[in-house]
Amino acid sequence: MAISASQAERGVIYRRTRNAGREYLVVHRLGAKTLMARLSKRYNSLNGREMYLLSMLTAHPDWPLFLRCRRGTDHTTGRKYESKHPTLLPPDTRLRAVQSKPGYSG
């Protein structure tokens, strides 16, 4: 059953209802205001992804903050990888809860 991103709960693994791929989403452990304060403190040493996130937090402080995780297997070496990045989602984005984390398939 699909829910909107604004209704998401901590501790539950979500996927988008469309174009999910190997990504899954979890609610970030920090709130948007806390992350914005942390990023603002070290403004001069932010990388591009963090600068974009800070500008999105400033523009949309009411959007829910998620941790976007991507898992998979490298095609050349066969090693497993997992990357995690904080991201904001519009409140009306449709998500569905899943039992297990997707990824690590060929």
Secondary structure, 3 states (H helix, E strand, C coil): CEEEHHHCCCCCEEEECCCCCCEEEEECCCCHHHHHHHHHHCHHHCCHHHHHHHHHHHHCCCCCEEEEEEEEECCCCCCEEEEEEEEECCCCCEEEEECCCCCCCC
